[in-house]
Amino acid sequence: MRCFGLTDNRVRCAAKAANASGYCQAHQNFVESVGEIAPKGGGVSGLVEKFFTRDGRRVIPDTAKYSLPASIKNSSTPALIEKLLHSPSADLRWSAAFALRQRRDPATIEPLWDALRRDAVALVRQQCAVALGKIGTRAVLGPLIEGLWHDADPAVRQACAIALGNLGYALAAPDLANVLEREPAAFVRWDAVLALGQVGDLSFAPRLDALAKQERAQFLREAARAAIEEIRKRAEKILPPRRQDTKRVCHSELSEESCYAEFTQSRITRHLHCNART
């Protein structure tokens, strides 16, 4: 099995995993040095582990509903993986990804990552990103960060940003912050801002503060102020990240409505429904 880590160019490491952790020795040492949650001062404490893990995984709420065909719903996980990677039907591949999303099986990280990198249809890649985020282990950071940096479709990059924010791992904070400078799609930058608020690393507050003062788009300035408030509130009260289910329309060519932003003065709320299609 290949290492789940990323190179400096934010593509998958070519080395073999050294052990069951899924990382080569170099990446394992790096991950252990950084830790899973924001550093002291960031406001995310061990309470994160108490309230948002189950069997070593972050438990991310998922209220999305879609009526899957019996041939998909009753398929074994290996059969779903086969459909995801090899079916000529984009609709069937999307359905297989949605079914895997519901199962949250860490054993499906590898095929979901493969589909996220290679599938020709953006909506299928988008669903793979959501499915990876629901698995909740640290190993999903690699595919999500790689997708955030390199996927050609902004809706897929958006799904990666939202998943990284919901997971709340400190390892993702530098990549989310990088989005603020290089991402051309405003709605992806907005989600990256909110994700930084969810991660809760106080060291990125100055960058958000600069965005709140200098950004031309009002909705991004408001999002930056909300993220700063969220980070500082957790730094003072040591609260776990909020993962509230709030109705949201995802940007995609198959959605009936356009992506929209909702802001509140006191908190960040968000939820992604990537199963919208006509």
Secondary structure, DSSP 8 states (H G I E B T S, - for coil): -B-S-B-TTSSB--SB--STTSS-HHHHHHHHHH-SS--TTSS--THHHHHHEETTEE-----------HHHHTS-HHHHHHHHHH-S-HHHHHHHHHHHHHHT-GGGHHHHHHHHHH-S-HHHHHHHHHHHHHH-SGGGHHHHHHHHHH-S-HHHHHHHHHHHHHH--GGGHHHHHHHHHH---HHHHHHHHHHHHHHT-GGGHHHHHHHHHH-S-HHHHHHHHHHHHHHHHHHHH---------------TT-SS-------SS-------TT---
